[in-house]
Amino acid sequence: MPSKDDQLSRGTFLRRVVKGLLAGSALLGLGAMVQYLGYQQDSSPREIFDLGPAEDYPLGARNIYPSAQAVIVHADDGFHALSLVCPHLGCVVNMTGAGFECPCHGSRFMPDGSLKNGPASRPLRTLRVEMNAAGHLILYTG
């Protein structure tokens, strides 16, 4: 039978458990912070998407292409393409009536991709879109 000096008091045991949990939480938090600060966007390989005939896009249309993570906008001055990847941490933004919103951290962008409010510090990236000789829209990413 252990002596009274060898036994932990209930208070000492609880203090050690709490200190252990706090230390574990601090390590998890530190690991998350290092991952957050060390984030680098993927430099995705360049991809080319044939989006079909330009006549399929009426004036004012905003078409999302999930496989390209892009939106094609047919404006008065022609066709424009925006990346749907948030420049903050790489989440895919959602299209709203007022523009675009990042579901991860709440950044908001205007319909033209310009930054409305952060935490993102840059607008959505503009992608190249052009019409080929056959009249098809070609989207270039990366």
C-alpha positions as CSV (number, residue, x, y, z in Angstrom):
1,M,0.0,0.0,0.0
2,P,1.5,3.4,-1.0
3,S,2.2,5.9,1.7
4,K,0.3,9.1,2.0
5,D,3.3,11.0,0.7
6,D,3.4,8.9,-2.6
7,Q,-0.3,9.7,-3.4
8,L,-1.3,12.7,-5.4
9,S,-3.9,14.9,-3.9
10,R,-7.0,15.5,-6.0
11,G,-6.1,19.2,-6.4
12,T,-2.6,18.4,-7.6
13,F,-3.9,15.8,-10.1
14,L,-6.4,18.3,-11.5
15,R,-3.8,21.0,-11.8
16,R,-1.5,18.7,-13.7
17,V,-4.3,17.6,-16.1
18,V,-5.3,21.2,-16.7
19,K,-1.7,22.3,-17.4
20,G,-1.3,19.3,-19.8
21,L,-4.5,20.2,-21.7
22,L,-3.4,23.9,-21.9
23,A,0.1,22.9,-23.2
24,G,-1.5,20.6,-25.8
25,S,-3.9,23.3,-26.9
26,A,-1.0,25.8,-27.2
27,L,0.9,23.4,-29.4
28,L,-2.2,22.8,-31.7
29,G,-2.7,26.5,-31.9
30,L,0.9,27.2,-32.7
31,G,0.8,24.5,-35.5
32,A,-2.3,26.1,-37.0
33,M,-0.7,29.5,-36.9
34,V,2.5,28.2,-38.7
35,Q,0.3,26.6,-41.4
36,Y,-1.7,29.8,-41.8
37,L,1.3,32.1,-42.1
38,G,3.1,29.7,-44.4
39,Y,0.3,29.3,-46.9
40,Q,1.3,29.6,-50.5
41,Q,-1.1,29.4,-53.4
42,D,-0.6,26.6,-55.8
43,S,1.0,27.7,-59.0
44,S,-1.4,25.5,-60.9
45,P,-0.4,24.4,-64.4
46,R,-1.8,26.4,-67.2
47,E,-5.0,25.0,-68.5
48,I,-7.1,25.8,-71.5
49,F,-10.9,25.4,-71.6
50,D,-13.1,25.5,-74.7
51,L,-16.3,27.1,-73.4
52,G,-18.3,26.6,-76.6
53,P,-19.8,29.2,-79.0
54,A,-19.8,32.8,-77.9
55,E,-23.3,33.1,-79.1
56,D,-24.4,30.9,-76.2
57,Y,-23.6,33.7,-73.8
58,P,-26.2,36.5,-73.9
59,L,-25.2,40.0,-72.9
60,G,-25.2,40.3,-69.1
61,A,-24.6,36.6,-68.5
62,R,-22.4,35.4,-65.7
63,N,-21.6,31.8,-66.1
64,I,-19.6,29.8,-63.6
65,Y,-17.3,26.9,-64.6
66,P,-16.5,24.9,-61.5
67,S,-13.9,22.7,-63.3
68,A,-11.9,25.9,-64.2
69,Q,-12.9,27.7,-60.9
70,A,-13.8,30.7,-63.0
71,V,-16.8,32.9,-64.0
72,I,-17.3,34.3,-67.5
73,V,-19.0,37.6,-67.7
74,H,-20.5,39.0,-71.0
75,A,-20.5,42.8,-70.6
76,D,-21.1,45.6,-73.0
77,D,-17.4,45.8,-73.8
78,G,-17.0,42.1,-74.4
79,F,-16.1,38.9,-72.5
80,H,-14.3,38.9,-69.2
81,A,-13.2,36.0,-66.9
82,L,-12.4,36.1,-63.2
83,S,-10.9,33.4,-61.0
84,L,-13.2,32.2,-58.3
85,V,-10.2,31.5,-56.0
86,C,-10.0,33.9,-53.1
87,P,-6.6,35.6,-53.0
88,H,-6.6,35.5,-49.2
89,L,-6.2,31.7,-48.6
90,G,-7.4,30.0,-51.8
91,C,-11.0,29.2,-50.9
92,V,-13.5,29.1,-53.8
93,V,-15.8,32.2,-53.6
94,N,-19.5,32.1,-54.1
95,M,-21.3,34.3,-56.5
96,T,-24.0,36.5,-54.9
97,G,-26.3,39.2,-56.3
98,A,-23.9,41.8,-55.1
99,G,-20.7,40.2,-56.4
100,F,-18.7,37.4,-54.7
101,E,-18.2,36.3,-51.2
102,C,-15.6,34.0,-49.6
103,P,-17.3,31.4,-47.4
104,C,-14.1,30.8,-45.4
105,H,-13.2,34.2,-44.0
106,G,-15.8,36.6,-45.3
107,S,-13.9,38.6,-48.0
108,R,-16.3,40.3,-50.4
109,F,-15.7,41.3,-54.0
110,M,-17.7,43.5,-56.4
111,P,-19.2,42.0,-59.6
112,D,-16.1,43.1,-61.5
113,G,-13.8,41.2,-59.0
114,S,-12.5,44.3,-57.2
115,L,-12.1,44.0,-53.5
116,K,-15.0,45.3,-51.4
117,N,-13.7,44.2,-47.9
118,G,-11.1,41.8,-46.5
119,P,-9.4,40.0,-45.0
120,A,-8.2,39.6,-48.6
121,S,-5.9,42.4,-49.7
122,R,-6.2,42.0,-53.5
123,P,-9.0,41.7,-56.0
124,L,-10.0,38.4,-57.7
125,R,-7.5,37.5,-60.4
126,T,-8.5,38.3,-64.0
127,L,-8.1,35.4,-66.4
128,R,-7.6,35.6,-70.2
129,V,-10.6,34.7,-72.3
130,E,-10.7,35.1,-76.1
131,M,-12.7,34.0,-79.1
132,N,-11.0,31.6,-81.6
133,A,-11.6,31.5,-85.4
134,A,-14.5,29.1,-84.9
135,G,-16.3,31.6,-82.6
136,H,-15.7,29.6,-79.4
137,L,-14.7,31.2,-76.2
138,I,-11.3,29.9,-74.9
139,L,-10.4,30.4,-71.3
140,Y,-6.8,30.3,-70.1
141,T,-6.1,29.7,-66.4
142,G,-2.9,29.6,-64.5
